[in-house]
Amino acid sequence: MKKLYIVKTGTTFPATQKQFGDFDDWTVTALGPTDLPVEVIDVKKMGDLPSWQECAGVTVTGAHEMVTDRLLWSVQLEHWIMELVEHNVPFLGVCYGHQLLAQATGGEVGYHPLGQEIGTAIVKRLPSSDNDPLCHDLPAEFYAHTTHSQSVLTLPASAVRLAENDFEPNHAFRLGDCAWGVQFHPEYSSAIMTSYIEQQADSLCTRGEDPQQLISAVRETPEAAELYRRFTRFVAAQ
């Protein structure tokens, strides 16, 4: 039986992990219930990735590394993602996974010219998402958790841009019929987002930002969170 794979590309801050678990734990929760077997792959252990024929669907998590570092495990993963896309395997990349999907398929990834986006932000759904299986009935504006320094600077030529905000023009996109990238974090809870701000408080202060102001603006993001459950249902329906 085909599996729904969670590809774990990193580990959160130790204090965050101690309190809330790690990326794979949050993703399992975010995916919601499914009759499909779910398996986590820690890609940094450099084990064999499954063939595309074994994959009912794949989601790739965020990471604290940078896509442009082109680490060995990341390059391996990038080539695998290209194969998944070529064979129409349902795919959802989040943050690092979003950027890796773009880079693997002809887009450009790099540091955002305005620096880091962090905290709960308003994201705008674009009219181009009106017929998108995951995004079509999201509100015109919705809240989402963000933390990233790199972004998809240029989308792949065939990508459909689905969501943006005033900081990040490429918050979500789709390739073909069943591959998505989202820069925001649908798997975060408000508590996890708060922890991420707390763990980066010193660097935020150094840049002149107010961590407490960012924390006070954190709120739950139910519309963004629903994307993962929609992806699970989409995979099950294929």
C-alpha atoms as a printed R data frame, in Angstrom:
    type eleno elety resid chain resno       x      y       z
1   ATOM     1    CA   MET     A     1   0.000  0.000   0.000
2   ATOM     2    CA   LYS     A     2   1.256  3.458  -0.865
3   ATOM     3    CA   LYS     A     3   2.171  5.763   2.014
4   ATOM     4    CA   LEU     A     4   1.840  9.435   2.850
5   ATOM     5    CA   TYR     A     5   5.421 10.502   3.575
6   ATOM     6    CA   ILE     A     6   6.538 13.315   5.862
7   ATOM     7    CA   VAL     A     7  10.084 14.322   4.948
8   ATOM     8    CA   LYS     A     8  11.688 15.928   7.984
9   ATOM     9    CA   THR     A     9  14.427 18.330   6.933
10  ATOM    10    CA   GLY     A    10  15.470 19.683  10.306
11  ATOM    11    CA   THR     A    11  14.906 20.013  14.029
12  ATOM    12    CA   THR     A    12  13.447 22.881  15.985
13  ATOM    13    CA   PHE     A    13  15.072 24.777  18.849
14  ATOM    14    CA   PRO     A    14  15.829 22.533  21.866
15  ATOM    15    CA   ALA     A    15  13.550 24.510  24.183
16  ATOM    16    CA   THR     A    16  10.714 24.406  21.651
17  ATOM    17    CA   GLN     A    17  11.192 20.689  21.078
18  ATOM    18    CA   LYS     A    18  11.153 19.949  24.795
19  ATOM    19    CA   GLN     A    19   7.797 21.662  25.172
20  ATOM    20    CA   PHE     A    20   6.026 20.934  21.889
21  ATOM    21    CA   GLY     A    21   7.835 18.143  20.031
22  ATOM    22    CA   ASP     A    22   9.497 18.462  16.641
23  ATOM    23    CA   PHE     A    23   8.594 19.233  13.025
24  ATOM    24    CA   ASP     A    24   7.349 15.730  12.297
25  ATOM    25    CA   ASP     A    25   5.104 15.714  15.381
26  ATOM    26    CA   TRP     A    26   3.472 18.987  14.351
27  ATOM    27    CA   THR     A    27   3.013 17.760  10.794
28  ATOM    28    CA   VAL     A    28   1.367 14.491  11.829
29  ATOM    29    CA   THR     A    29  -1.090 16.498  13.925
30  ATOM    30    CA   ALA     A    30  -1.684 18.999  11.131
31  ATOM    31    CA   LEU     A    31  -2.408 16.308   8.533
32  ATOM    32    CA   GLY     A    32  -5.304 15.043  10.645
33  ATOM    33    CA   PRO     A    33  -6.872 11.596  10.492
34  ATOM    34    CA   THR     A    34  -6.311  9.424   7.438
35  ATOM    35    CA   ASP     A    35  -6.638  5.777   6.469
36  ATOM    36    CA   LEU     A    36  -3.329  6.018   4.622
37  ATOM    37    CA   PRO     A    37  -0.195  4.785   6.383
38  ATOM    38    CA   VAL     A    38   1.967  7.763   7.345
39  ATOM    39    CA   GLU     A    39   5.759  7.455   7.536
40  ATOM    40    CA   VAL     A    40   8.362 10.011   8.618
41  ATOM    41    CA   ILE     A    41  11.688 10.158   6.774
42  ATOM    42    CA   ASP     A    42  14.545 12.032   8.467
43  ATOM    43    CA   VAL     A    43  16.345 13.106   5.321
44  ATOM    44    CA   LYS     A    44  19.499 14.176   7.158
45  ATOM    45    CA   LYS     A    45  20.219 10.539   7.956
46  ATOM    46    CA   MET     A    46  20.742 10.122   4.201
47  ATOM    47    CA   GLY     A    47  18.715  6.960   3.953
48  ATOM    48    CA   ASP     A    48  17.164  5.847   0.692
49  ATOM    49    CA   LEU     A    49  14.159  7.859  -0.362
50  ATOM    50    CA   PRO     A    50  11.174  5.816  -1.571
51  ATOM    51    CA   SER     A    51  10.423  5.502  -5.261
52  ATOM    52    CA   TRP     A    52   7.664  7.713  -6.594
53  ATOM    53    CA   GLN     A    53   5.544  4.585  -7.102
54  ATOM    54    CA   GLU     A    54   5.520  4.043  -3.325
55  ATOM    55    CA   CYS     A    55   4.226  7.540  -2.560
56  ATOM    56    CA   ALA     A    56   0.549  8.350  -2.177
57  ATOM    57    CA   GLY     A    57   1.668 11.850  -1.280
58  ATOM    58    CA   VAL     A    58   4.659 13.712   0.162
59  ATOM    59    CA   THR     A    59   5.066 16.736   2.391
60  ATOM    60    CA   VAL     A    60   8.436 18.339   3.125
61  ATOM    61    CA   THR     A    61   8.870 20.312   6.339
62  ATOM    62    CA   GLY     A    62  10.683 23.489   7.164
63  ATOM    63    CA   ALA     A    63  14.317 23.623   8.298
64  ATOM    64    CA   HIS     A    64  16.682 26.041   9.995
65  ATOM    65    CA   GLU     A    65  19.228 25.627   7.182
66  ATOM    66    CA   MET     A    66  19.184 27.675   3.987
67  ATOM    67    CA   VAL     A    67  18.256 26.203   0.602
68  ATOM    68    CA   THR     A    68  21.066 28.147  -1.071
69  ATOM    69    CA   ASP     A    69  23.677 26.293   1.030
70  ATOM    70    CA   ARG     A    70  22.968 23.280  -1.220
71  ATOM    71    CA   LEU     A    71  23.834 20.750   1.457
72  ATOM    72    CA   LEU     A    72  24.275 17.175   0.246
73  ATOM    73    CA   TRP     A    73  21.002 15.892   1.717
74  ATOM    74    CA   SER     A    74  19.180 18.920   0.318
75  ATOM    75    CA   VAL     A    75  20.503 18.405  -3.210
76  ATOM    76    CA   GLN     A    76  19.484 14.743  -3.024
77  ATOM    77    CA   LEU     A    77  16.023 15.782  -1.883
78  ATOM    78    CA   GLU     A    78  15.753 18.381  -4.640
79  ATOM    79    CA   HIS     A    79  16.380 15.764  -7.329
80  ATOM    80    CA   TRP     A    80  13.787 13.468  -5.741
81  ATOM    81    CA   ILE     A    81  11.216 16.270  -5.694
82  ATOM    82    CA   MET     A    82  11.735 16.786  -9.426
83  ATOM    83    CA   GLU     A    83  10.893 13.120  -9.967
84  ATOM    84    CA   LEU     A    84   7.760 13.370  -7.817
85  ATOM    85    CA   VAL     A    85   6.544 16.387  -9.782
86  ATOM    86    CA   GLU     A    86   7.253 14.692 -13.109
87  ATOM    87    CA   HIS     A    87   5.068 11.740 -12.058
88  ATOM    88    CA   ASN     A    88   2.242 13.832 -10.561
89  ATOM    89    CA   VAL     A    89   2.692 12.622  -6.992
90  ATOM    90    CA   PRO     A    90   0.726 14.957  -4.659
91  ATOM    91    CA   PHE     A    91   3.285 17.188  -2.949
92  ATOM    92    CA   LEU     A    92   3.161 19.949  -0.336
93  ATOM    93    CA   GLY     A    93   6.320 21.815   0.589
94  ATOM    94    CA   VAL     A    94   6.297 24.072   3.646
95  ATOM    95    CA   CYS     A    95   8.825 26.896   4.116
96  ATOM    96    CA   TYR     A    96  12.094 25.089   3.276
97  ATOM    97    CA   GLY     A    97  10.057 22.525   1.329
98  ATOM    98    CA   HIS     A    98   8.295 25.354  -0.522
99  ATOM    99    CA   GLN     A    99  11.601 26.918  -1.505
100 ATOM   100    CA   LEU     A   100  13.106 23.580  -2.486
101 ATOM   101    CA   LEU     A   101  10.143 22.804  -4.739
102 ATOM   102    CA   ALA     A   102  10.633 26.134  -6.497
103 ATOM   103    CA   GLN     A   103  14.384 25.690  -6.910
104 ATOM   104    CA   ALA     A   104  13.996 22.117  -8.148
105 ATOM   105    CA   THR     A   105  11.642 23.225 -10.907
106 ATOM   106    CA   GLY     A   106  13.405 26.311 -12.229
107 ATOM   107    CA   GLY     A   107  12.660 29.032  -9.702
108 ATOM   108    CA   GLU     A   108  15.144 31.202  -7.806
109 ATOM   109    CA   VAL     A   109  15.604 31.121  -4.024
110 ATOM   110    CA   GLY     A   110  17.605 33.621  -1.978
111 ATOM   111    CA   TYR     A   111  17.584 35.943   0.993
112 ATOM   112    CA   HIS     A   112  14.587 38.227   1.084
113 ATOM   113    CA   PRO     A   113  15.665 41.809   0.349
114 ATOM   114    CA   LEU     A   114  13.713 43.071   3.375
115 ATOM   115    CA   GLY     A   115  15.172 40.559   5.795
116 ATOM   116    CA   GLN     A   116  13.250 38.162   8.009
117 ATOM   117    CA   GLU     A   117   9.486 37.790   8.218
118 ATOM   118    CA   ILE     A   118   8.423 36.459  11.612
119 ATOM   119    CA   GLY     A   119   5.165 36.312  13.550
120 ATOM   120    CA   THR     A   120   1.504 35.948  12.718
121 ATOM   121    CA   ALA     A   121   0.857 37.745   9.441
122 ATOM   122    CA   ILE     A   122  -2.105 38.489   7.226
123 ATOM   123    CA   VAL     A   123  -1.909 36.592   3.924
124 ATOM   124    CA   LYS     A   124  -4.057 37.442   0.901
125 ATOM   125    CA   ARG     A   125  -5.530 34.782  -1.352
126 ATOM   126    CA   LEU     A   126  -5.209 35.703  -5.036
127 ATOM   127    CA   PRO     A   127  -7.955 35.347  -7.698
128 ATOM   128    CA   SER     A   128  -5.727 32.804  -9.461
129 ATOM   129    CA   SER     A   129  -6.540 30.413  -6.593
130 ATOM   130    CA   ASP     A   130 -10.294 30.418  -7.275
131 ATOM   131    CA   ASN     A   131 -10.151 26.916  -8.776
132 ATOM   132    CA   ASP     A   132  -7.275 25.581  -6.701
133 ATOM   133    CA   PRO     A   133  -8.089 22.335  -4.827
134 ATOM   134    CA   LEU     A   134  -6.430 23.502  -1.597
135 ATOM   135    CA   CYS     A   135  -6.922 27.254  -1.600
136 ATOM   136    CA   HIS     A   136 -10.120 28.004  -3.532
137 ATOM   137    CA   ASP     A   137 -12.362 28.696  -0.535
138 ATOM   138    CA   LEU     A   138  -9.900 30.321   1.821
139 ATOM   139    CA   PRO     A   139 -10.960 33.804   2.909
140 ATOM   140    CA   ALA     A   140  -9.687 36.709   0.850
141 ATOM   141    CA   GLU     A   141  -7.409 37.440   3.811
142 ATOM   142    CA   PHE     A   142  -6.370 35.022   6.529
143 ATOM   143    CA   TYR     A   143  -3.827 34.790   9.330
144 ATOM   144    CA   ALA     A   144  -0.759 32.552   9.034
145 ATOM   145    CA   HIS     A   145   2.392 31.962  11.077
146 ATOM   146    CA   THR     A   146   5.687 32.917   9.443
147 ATOM   147    CA   THR     A   147   9.402 32.692  10.126
148 ATOM   148    CA   HIS     A   148  11.831 32.832   7.202
149 ATOM   149    CA   SER     A   149  14.849 34.742   5.955
150 ATOM   150    CA   GLN     A   150  14.989 33.218   2.483
151 ATOM   151    CA   SER     A   151  12.147 33.271  -0.022
152 ATOM   152    CA   VAL     A   152  11.203 32.203  -3.502
153 ATOM   153    CA   LEU     A   153  12.469 35.281  -5.333
154 ATOM   154    CA   THR     A   154  11.346 34.048  -8.759
155 ATOM   155    CA   LEU     A   155   8.711 31.387  -9.301
156 ATOM   156    CA   PRO     A   156   9.159 28.561 -11.823
157 ATOM   157    CA   ALA     A   157   7.864 29.589 -15.232
158 ATOM   158    CA   SER     A   158   4.781 27.365 -15.093
159 ATOM   159    CA   ALA     A   159   3.835 28.113 -11.479
160 ATOM   160    CA   VAL     A   160   0.478 29.578 -10.479
161 ATOM   161    CA   ARG     A   161   0.837 32.132  -7.697
162 ATOM   162    CA   LEU     A   162  -1.865 31.585  -5.069
163 ATOM   163    CA   ALA     A   163  -1.199 33.878  -2.091
164 ATOM   164    CA   GLU     A   164   0.851 36.894  -1.059
165 ATOM   165    CA   ASN     A   165   1.152 39.634   1.514
166 ATOM   166    CA   ASP     A   166   2.841 43.029   1.646
167 ATOM   167    CA   PHE     A   167   6.148 41.431   2.672
168 ATOM   168    CA   GLU     A   168   6.185 38.197   0.668
169 ATOM   169    CA   PRO     A   169   4.801 38.068  -2.889
170 ATOM   170    CA   ASN     A   170   5.118 34.280  -3.168
171 ATOM   171    CA   HIS     A   171   3.484 32.909  -0.027
172 ATOM   172    CA   ALA     A   172   1.878 30.047  -1.943
173 ATOM   173    CA   PHE     A   173   2.042 28.578  -5.434
174 ATOM   174    CA   ARG     A   174   1.036 25.479  -7.360
175 ATOM   175    CA   LEU     A   175   2.807 23.533 -10.074
176 ATOM   176    CA   GLY     A   176   0.683 21.410 -12.383
177 ATOM   177    CA   ASP     A   177  -2.335 19.805 -10.779
178 ATOM   178    CA   CYS     A   178  -0.945 18.489  -7.507
179 ATOM   179    CA   ALA     A   179   2.263 20.140  -6.257
180 ATOM   180    CA   TRP     A   180   2.089 23.052  -3.822
181 ATOM   181    CA   GLY     A   181   4.512 25.237  -1.924
182 ATOM   182    CA   VAL     A   182   3.569 27.481   0.999
183 ATOM   183    CA   GLN     A   183   6.027 29.834   2.669
184 ATOM   184    CA   PHE     A   184   3.935 30.183   5.836
185 ATOM   185    CA   HIS     A   185   3.562 27.441   8.444
186 ATOM   186    CA   PRO     A   186   0.134 25.773   8.541
187 ATOM   187    CA   GLU     A   187   1.499 23.264  11.078
188 ATOM   188    CA   TYR     A   188   2.305 25.887  13.751
189 ATOM   189    CA   SER     A   189   0.049 26.568  16.705
190 ATOM   190    CA   SER     A   190   0.066 29.981  18.365
191 ATOM   191    CA   ALA     A   191   2.162 28.481  21.187
192 ATOM   192    CA   ILE     A   192   4.788 27.223  18.730
193 ATOM   193    CA   MET     A   193   4.871 30.600  16.973
194 ATOM   194    CA   THR     A   194   5.341 32.334  20.317
195 ATOM   195    CA   SER     A   195   8.208 29.989  21.169
196 ATOM   196    CA   TYR     A   196   9.901 30.763  17.842
197 ATOM   197    CA   ILE     A   197   9.808 34.478  18.596
198 ATOM   198    CA   GLU     A   198  11.125 33.881  22.109
199 ATOM   199    CA   GLN     A   199  14.004 31.745  20.836
200 ATOM   200    CA   GLN     A   200  15.023 34.498  18.386
201 ATOM   201    CA   ALA     A   201  14.437 37.410  20.743
202 ATOM   202    CA   ASP     A   202  18.076 38.509  20.971
203 ATOM   203    CA   SER     A   203  18.593 38.661  17.221
204 ATOM   204    CA   LEU     A   204  15.261 40.433  16.792
205 ATOM   205    CA   CYS     A   205  16.250 43.075  19.327
206 ATOM   206    CA   THR     A   206  19.585 43.521  17.568
207 ATOM   207    CA   ARG     A   207  17.680 44.323  14.378
208 ATOM   208    CA   GLY     A   208  15.504 46.833  16.199
209 ATOM   209    CA   GLU     A   209  12.365 44.696  16.397
210 ATOM   210    CA   ASP     A   210  10.274 44.283  19.543
211 ATOM   211    CA   PRO     A   211   9.763 40.601  20.416
212 ATOM   212    CA   GLN     A   212   7.031 41.361  22.910
213 ATOM   213    CA   GLN     A   213   5.087 43.310  20.302
214 ATOM   214    CA   LEU     A   214   5.389 40.359  17.916
215 ATOM   215    CA   ILE     A   215   4.251 37.962  20.652
216 ATOM   216    CA   SER     A   216   1.259 40.118  21.497
217 ATOM   217    CA   ALA     A   217   0.155 39.915  17.843
218 ATOM   218    CA   VAL     A   218   0.274 36.099  17.728
219 ATOM   219    CA   ARG     A   219  -3.103 34.421  17.282
220 ATOM   220    CA   GLU     A   220  -4.470 31.095  16.113
221 ATOM   221    CA   THR     A   221  -4.588 30.533  12.352
222 ATOM   222    CA   PRO     A   222  -7.409 28.060  11.642
223 ATOM   223    CA   GLU     A   223  -7.749 28.863   7.942
224 ATOM   224    CA   ALA     A   224  -4.040 28.333   7.271
225 ATOM   225    CA   ALA     A   225  -4.049 25.163   9.380
226 ATOM   226    CA   GLU     A   226  -6.854 23.710   7.276
227 ATOM   227    CA   LEU     A   227  -4.509 23.498   4.272
228 ATOM   228    CA   TYR     A   228  -2.804 20.420   5.664
229 ATOM   229    CA   ARG     A   229  -6.087 18.582   6.238
230 ATOM   230    CA   ARG     A   230  -7.187 19.509   2.721
231 ATOM   231    CA   PHE     A   231  -3.951 18.086   1.388
232 ATOM   232    CA   THR     A   232  -4.576 14.849   3.272
233 ATOM   233    CA   ARG     A   233  -8.045 14.570   1.768
234 ATOM   234    CA   PHE     A   234  -6.693 15.390  -1.695
235 ATOM   235    CA   VAL     A   235  -4.091 12.616  -1.415
236 ATOM   236    CA   ALA     A   236  -6.695 10.100  -0.212
237 ATOM   237    CA   ALA     A   237  -8.963 10.924  -3.154
238 ATOM   238    CA   GLN     A   238  -6.330 10.215  -5.826
